[in-house]
Amino acid sequence: MRWINTRPSRSAQLALTLLPFVLLALAYAFGSAARLAENANDKLLPSLAGFADAINRLSFVADQRTGEYLLWSDTGASLIRLLSGLGISTAVALLIGMLIGMLPYLRALLAPFITVISMVPPLALLPILFIVMGLGETSKIALIVIGVAPTMIRDLALKALELPREQIVKAETLGGSSWQIALRIVLPQILPRLITCLRLQLGPAWLFLIAAEAISSDSGLGYRIFLVRRYLSMDIIFPYVIWITLLAVVMNTLLDRLRIAVFPWSDLEKQA
C-alpha cells in the first residue's frame, strides 16, 4: 500500500479538516488561562468570555459617540471599498487580458509594461496615491486596483494564449471576425479562470485595503484594528481579525460555487 494512493473517508476528512482549528483553539485557551492566572488584568491573551463580551458590545450596542453599531458600520465601509476595487480590477483585467492574449501588436505594446507594473510594491505607492488623490475613498480603491489588476491581467492573457490554435483557425475558416472569435471562443473559456483569479487575489486585496484604512480613514475594519492597538485591546483586535478572515472565506466559497454553477465543465477539467 502506498500513502499516495490512500484517501480519507468523508468522516475522516471532516475530522482532519477540523483538527488544526480545534488544536489552535485549545492552545489559545490554555495559554490565556495560564497568563490570566498569573495576572488577572493581562491584555495579551484575553479569555473567551472577554471575546464574547467585546463582540456583543461591538455588534449589538450602539456607540455612544456616533450611535452606530461599530462592527457592522466598519464592515459595510470596508466591503464597499473592497468590492469597488475588485469590480474595477475584474473589468480592467478581462478587457486588457483578452486583448493582450489575442492581438500580437497589443501584446508587444502592453505585455512588458504590465509585467513591470505588476512588480511594483503597491504599498510603496500608497503615499503617492494619498498625495495625488487625497485621503478619501478614491485612493483606497485605487490601491486595490493597482495591487490586484496587473496580476489578473497577466494571468488572463496567459490563459488566452494557452487556447488551442486550432480553435482560432477553424473559426477563421468559417468566416469569424476577430470580434466574433473574442466573444464566442476566447471569452467563454477564460471566464472560469477569471473567477479563479479573483479568488486568488482576495487575500492581497484585503491586505491593501487594511493598510490604506490603517493609515488614513475614519471607518473600516482596518481602521478599527489600528485605532484600538494603542490601548492593547486584544479582545477587539482578535475578533476583528477572525471576522475579516471569515468574510474572505465566505467570498472565496461563493466565487467557487458561482464558477461551478455557471461553468460546470470547468470543475470537470479541474478534477481531470
Disulfide bonds with the S-S distance in Angstrom:
none
